[in-house]
Amino acid sequence: MFTASDSKYLSDNQWYMAYNELLAAFNWEIIGYSSEERPILNTTLGSGSRSICMWAGMHGNETTGVFMLLSLIDLYTRKKIDLSAFSIHIIPVINPDAYVRFTRRNGLSIDLNRDFRAFQTIESAKLIGWINEITNCVLICTISVLFFT
């Protein structure tokens, strides 16, 4: 088992990382670009046959989910968790334009949570396309806000 102090992201009291620092934090794959041409990042952990899709950063002012996913990546790369049965596909920030401004809306001033019927945004289309490309997906999970007491 691990504790919060096992991850540099969970033990740090700073809950926001500049996007250029996030870009440099890991070896990401770029799956597309936002409406303001910021890269939308992806990585995969584990090698199992069952897939889990996880993303955060739907709203730029909800950063705890981003740090939870960064911590998961950190724990995996330091071999603190075993993911041999799963492949976890991660997008740390699906809405980078809102993330850099610490707001809810993307570069087109659209809240992505309100865009899943119209699909007006590049970000929503990339997210759905990314999910559809992943095989044997047993869980789809978005992490938005966590409250600590």
N, C-alpha and C positions, 0 to 999 in steps of 0.2 A: 504494500500500500504506500501511498505518498501523501504528503501534507502540502499546504500552500507554500511553505518555505522551500519545497523541492523545485519550484519553478521561479525563475527570475521575474516572470511576468505577474504571477500572483502575489509574490512577496513584496513587490514594488508598490508603493502607495500612489504612484502616478498612473492614472487610468486613461491617458491619451498619449499616443505616439504619433509624431508627425508622419505624414504619408510617405515622404521620401525615406524616412528611417524604416518604415514598414516594408517598403520595396527592397531595402538592403538586408532585412532581417533573416531571410531564408532564400533558398533557390526556388523561386516561384515559376510556374508556367503562366503565361498571359493568355487568357481565353477570349479577350476582346477589350474594347475600350468604352469608356463612359461617354456621355453626351459632350463632355468637355475634354475628351481625348485622354483621360487618365486610364492607366491599365487596370483591368479587372483581373485579380490574381487567383491562382488555384494551386493546390498541391494535393498529393495523395500519400497517405500513411498506410502502412501495412500491405500485406500481399494475399489476404484471404479472398475466398470466392464470394462472400457476402459483402455487399457494399452499403455504406452509410454516407448520405449527403448532408453536409452541415455548412451553414453560412451564417454570417453576422454582418453588421454594418448596413442593415437595411435603412436605418436612420443614422445620420452622422453624429447625432448627439447621444446615441446609445452605444457607448464604447465598451461596456463590461463584457459583452459577448465576443467582441474582437479579442480582448485579452484572454478570455477563456479558451478560444481557439488557438491563440498564440501559445498559451500554456500547454495545451494538448500537444501541439507540434514540438515544443521544447521538451516535454517529458518523453515523448516518443524518440526523438533524436538522441536523447541521453540514456535511452534504454531503461527508463523507469516504468514503462508499461509495455505489455505484449499485445500486439495486434495481429498475430499470425492467422487468426480466424476471420479477420475483417480487412477490408480496404476502406479507409475513411477518406472521402473526398471533401476538401475544405476550400471554401472561398472566405477569406477573412473579412473582406469589406466588399459587399456587392454594390454599394453606392458611394464610390470614392469622392464624387463631387460634393455630396452632403457631408462626408467625413471631414474633408479639409476645411469646410466652413462651419462645422459643428452644428448643423441644422438637420431638419427632417427631409427636406426636398432636394431632388437632384438638380442638375444644371438647367433643366427645363422647367424648374419650379413645380415638379410633380412628386407627390408622396408615393413611393413605390408600393406601399401597402394598398393603395387605392387604384393601382394600375393592373391588377391581375385579371381584369375582364377586358379592358381596352387594349392592353399591351402597346401603349404609346411610347414607351421608353426603350432605349437600347439595353439598359440594365436588366429590365424585366425579361426581355426577349433572350438575352444571354443566359440568365438564370434558368429559365425554362428549357432552353436548348441544352445547357450543361446537364441538367437533371435527366433529360431524355436520352442523352448519350451514355449514361452510366448503366451498366448491366447488373442484374441481380441485386437491385437496390431494395433493402429490407427496411430502411428507415430514412425519412427525409426530415431534417430538423433545422429550424432557424433559431438562433439565439439572439434575443434582443436586449432585454434589461434584466439584470439581477440586482436584487436589493440585499445589502448586508446589514445586519443589526448587531 
